[in-house]
Amino acid sequence: MARAVTIVVVAVGVVGALIPLRDHVRNTNLALVLVLVVLAGTVLGGRAVGVVVAIAVAVAFDVFLTQPYQSIKIERGDDIETTVLLVAVGLVGGELVERARRHQLDADARRKEVEQFHRRAELASWGERPGRLISRAQEELAEMLGLVGATYQPGPPPSNVSVLTHVGARVPGGPSELGGDIVALPVRAHGRDLGYFVLVFPHATVGISAPADRRHEAVAVADQLGMALLRYQHG
């Protein structure tokens, strides 16, 4: 909050600094400077702060840089258009910055997933013991799905527990044996059940509360672990 207030105050201060130039420089040129101020506020503070900065700068522009001075009344049509454009820049710029940040976050998440995949592959290729591979997979599943915990059990999963699969979640016909917040994630290789993870979600769910792409990634982690464990058994 303090950061947002500071950005707005600084932006309005820039408008005040332009007052000595208002009788010597055309308002359209001053407005170009203020466009940069609005964009800077948007980049530094995000979409919401960018909109507030745009409105504050537009009001300050009306009061200090357009005639009659010290009034929000505007006499010239060009100045009205400039004021509207300043607000529009804040709205459009804020949306663009927000999208860029989302894309950056998605790119960072994907890069992290690739790095995790490579680490698991390296562990398996170097002949790491199964316990180490399972421990790494548990950590990644917990972080990926926002789990309370994840533990590995040998053998096939119980028949009356929700199971996470490639196509979603398979829900048992009757009440779950372990509770609605428990989901099993099979660890398979060549159609053979080597074990399963007991995934503990923070609330009652069958696993579908997690985004679909995260569920697919979780199944991929289990499949990769299954191949590594099978290779270890046959090694």
C-alpha positions as CSV (number, residue, x, y, z in Angstrom):
1,M,0.0,0.0,0.0
2,A,2.8,2.4,0.9
3,R,4.5,1.6,-2.4
4,A,1.3,2.4,-4.3
5,V,0.8,5.7,-2.5
6,T,4.5,6.7,-3.2
7,I,4.1,6.0,-6.9
8,V,0.9,8.1,-7.1
9,V,2.5,11.0,-5.2
10,V,5.6,10.9,-7.3
11,A,3.5,10.9,-10.5
12,V,1.5,13.9,-9.4
13,G,4.8,15.6,-8.3
14,V,6.0,15.3,-11.9
15,V,2.9,17.1,-13.1
16,G,3.7,19.9,-10.6
17,A,7.2,20.1,-11.9
18,L,5.9,20.8,-15.4
19,I,3.9,23.9,-14.3
20,P,6.7,26.4,-15.2
21,L,6.6,25.0,-18.7
22,R,2.9,25.3,-19.3
23,D,3.1,28.8,-20.9
24,H,6.0,27.8,-23.1
25,V,5.3,24.2,-24.2
26,R,2.2,22.9,-25.9
27,N,0.0,20.8,-23.7
28,T,0.2,17.9,-26.1
29,N,3.9,17.7,-25.6
30,L,3.5,17.9,-21.9
31,A,1.0,15.1,-22.1
32,L,3.6,12.9,-23.8
33,V,5.8,13.3,-20.8
34,L,2.8,12.3,-18.6
35,V,2.2,9.2,-20.7
36,L,5.6,8.0,-19.8
37,V,4.9,8.8,-16.2
38,V,1.7,6.7,-16.3
39,L,3.4,3.8,-18.0
40,A,6.2,3.9,-15.5
41,G,3.7,3.8,-12.6
42,T,2.0,0.9,-14.3
43,V,5.2,-1.1,-14.7
44,L,6.3,-0.4,-11.1
45,G,2.9,-0.9,-9.4
46,G,0.9,-3.2,-11.6
47,R,-2.5,-2.8,-13.3
48,A,-4.5,-1.4,-10.3
49,V,-1.8,1.2,-9.4
50,G,-1.5,2.1,-13.1
51,V,-5.2,3.0,-13.3
52,V,-5.0,5.1,-10.1
53,V,-1.9,6.9,-11.4
54,A,-3.6,7.5,-14.7
55,I,-6.6,9.1,-13.0
56,A,-4.5,11.1,-10.6
57,V,-2.2,12.4,-13.4
58,A,-5.3,13.2,-15.6
59,V,-6.9,15.2,-12.8
60,A,-3.6,17.0,-12.0
61,F,-3.1,17.7,-15.7
62,D,-6.6,19.4,-15.8
63,V,-5.9,21.4,-12.6
64,F,-2.3,22.6,-13.3
65,L,-1.7,22.4,-17.0
66,T,-4.9,23.3,-18.7
67,Q,-6.8,26.6,-18.7
68,P,-8.5,27.8,-16.5
69,Y,-5.7,26.8,-14.1
70,Q,-6.5,25.6,-10.6
71,S,-9.8,24.2,-11.8
72,I,-11.0,20.8,-13.2
73,K,-12.9,22.7,-15.9
74,I,-11.4,22.4,-19.4
75,E,-11.9,25.0,-22.1
76,R,-10.3,23.3,-25.1
77,G,-11.5,20.2,-26.7
78,D,-7.9,19.0,-27.4
79,D,-7.2,19.1,-23.6
80,I,-10.3,16.9,-23.0
81,E,-9.1,14.4,-25.5
82,T,-5.6,14.4,-23.9
83,T,-7.1,13.8,-20.5
84,V,-9.2,10.9,-21.7
85,L,-6.1,9.4,-23.5
86,L,-4.1,9.6,-20.3
87,V,-6.7,7.5,-18.5
88,A,-6.8,5.1,-21.5
89,V,-3.1,4.7,-21.4
90,G,-3.3,3.6,-17.8
91,L,-6.0,1.1,-18.5
92,V,-4.4,-0.4,-21.6
93,G,-0.9,-0.2,-20.2
94,G,-2.0,-1.9,-17.0
95,E,-3.6,-4.8,-18.9
96,L,-0.5,-5.3,-21.0
97,V,1.8,-5.2,-18.0
98,E,-0.4,-7.7,-16.2
99,R,-0.4,-10.0,-19.2
100,A,3.4,-9.8,-19.5
101,R,3.8,-10.7,-15.8
102,R,1.4,-13.6,-16.1
103,H,3.4,-14.9,-19.2
104,Q,6.6,-14.5,-17.3
105,L,5.3,-16.4,-14.3
106,D,4.1,-19.2,-16.6
107,A,7.4,-19.3,-18.4
108,D,9.2,-19.5,-15.0
109,A,6.9,-22.3,-13.9
110,R,7.5,-24.2,-17.1
111,R,11.3,-23.8,-16.8
112,K,11.2,-25.0,-13.3
113,E,9.2,-28.1,-14.4
114,V,11.7,-28.9,-17.1
115,E,14.6,-28.5,-14.6
116,Q,12.8,-30.9,-12.2
117,F,12.2,-33.4,-15.0
118,H,15.9,-33.3,-16.0
119,R,17.0,-33.8,-12.3
120,R,14.8,-36.8,-12.0
121,A,16.1,-38.2,-15.3
122,E,19.7,-37.6,-14.1
123,L,19.1,-39.3,-10.8
124,A,17.6,-42.4,-12.5
125,S,20.4,-42.5,-15.1
126,W,23.1,-42.4,-12.5
127,G,21.6,-45.4,-10.8
128,E,20.3,-43.5,-7.7
129,R,18.7,-45.8,-5.2
130,P,14.8,-46.0,-5.3
131,G,14.4,-44.3,-1.9
132,R,16.1,-41.1,-3.2
133,L,14.0,-41.1,-6.4
134,I,10.8,-41.6,-4.4
135,S,11.7,-38.9,-2.0
136,R,12.4,-36.4,-4.8
137,A,9.0,-37.3,-6.5
138,Q,7.2,-36.8,-3.2
139,E,8.6,-33.3,-2.8
140,E,7.7,-32.3,-6.4
141,L,4.2,-33.7,-6.1
142,A,3.6,-31.8,-2.8
143,E,4.8,-28.6,-4.4
144,M,3.0,-29.1,-7.7
145,L,-0.4,-30.0,-6.3
146,G,-0.3,-27.9,-3.1
147,L,-0.5,-31.1,-0.9
148,V,-0.5,-31.4,2.8
149,G,1.7,-34.5,2.3
150,A,2.6,-37.4,0.0
151,T,3.8,-40.9,0.9
152,Y,4.7,-43.9,-1.2
153,Q,3.2,-47.3,-0.7
154,P,4.1,-50.5,-2.7
155,G,1.5,-52.5,-4.6
156,P,-1.7,-51.4,-6.4
157,P,-3.9,-48.7,-4.8
158,P,-7.0,-49.7,-2.8
159,S,-10.1,-50.1,-4.9
160,N,-12.3,-47.8,-2.8
161,V,-10.0,-44.8,-2.9
162,S,-10.1,-42.0,-5.5
163,V,-7.3,-42.5,-8.1
164,L,-5.6,-39.8,-10.2
165,T,-5.3,-41.0,-13.8
166,H,-4.3,-39.6,-17.2
167,V,-7.9,-38.7,-18.0
168,G,-8.8,-37.1,-14.6
169,A,-9.8,-38.9,-11.4
170,R,-11.5,-42.3,-10.9
171,V,-13.9,-42.1,-8.0
172,P,-15.0,-45.3,-6.2
173,G,-18.7,-46.2,-6.2
174,G,-18.9,-46.2,-2.3
175,P,-17.4,-44.1,0.4
176,S,-13.6,-43.6,0.2
177,E,-11.7,-45.8,2.6
178,L,-9.2,-43.1,3.6
179,G,-11.4,-40.0,3.3
180,G,-12.3,-37.4,0.8
181,D,-9.0,-35.6,1.1
182,I,-7.0,-38.6,0.2
183,V,-6.2,-39.5,-3.5
184,A,-4.0,-42.3,-4.8
185,L,-1.6,-41.8,-7.6
186,P,-0.5,-45.1,-9.2
187,V,3.2,-45.6,-10.1
188,R,3.2,-47.9,-13.1
189,A,5.6,-49.2,-15.7
190,H,4.6,-51.3,-18.7
191,G,1.1,-51.8,-17.3
192,R,2.4,-53.1,-14.0
193,D,1.5,-51.5,-10.7
194,L,4.7,-51.0,-8.7
195,G,3.2,-48.8,-6.0
196,Y,1.2,-45.6,-5.5
197,F,1.5,-42.3,-3.8
198,V,-1.0,-41.4,-1.1
199,L,-1.7,-37.7,-1.8
200,V,-3.2,-35.7,1.1
201,F,-5.0,-32.6,-0.2
202,P,-5.8,-29.7,2.2
203,H,-9.6,-30.3,1.9
204,A,-12.0,-33.0,0.8
205,T,-11.5,-33.5,-3.0
206,V,-11.0,-36.3,-5.5
207,G,-8.1,-34.5,-7.0
208,I,-10.0,-32.5,-9.5
209,S,-9.5,-29.3,-7.5
210,A,-6.0,-29.1,-8.9
211,P,-5.7,-27.6,-12.4
212,A,-5.8,-30.2,-15.2
213,D,-2.3,-29.4,-16.4
214,R,-1.0,-30.0,-12.9
215,R,-2.8,-33.3,-12.7
216,H,-1.2,-34.4,-16.0
217,E,2.2,-33.4,-14.7
218,A,1.7,-35.3,-11.5
219,V,0.8,-38.5,-13.5
220,A,3.9,-37.9,-15.7
221,V,6.1,-37.7,-12.5
222,A,4.6,-41.1,-11.3
223,D,5.1,-42.6,-14.8
224,Q,8.8,-41.5,-14.9
225,L,9.4,-42.8,-11.4
226,G,7.8,-46.1,-12.4
227,M,10.2,-46.6,-15.3
228,A,13.1,-45.7,-13.1
229,L,12.1,-48.2,-10.4
230,L,11.5,-50.9,-13.0
231,R,14.9,-50.3,-14.5
232,Y,16.5,-50.5,-11.0
233,Q,14.7,-53.8,-10.3
234,H,16.0,-55.3,-13.5
235,G,19.5,-53.8,-13.1
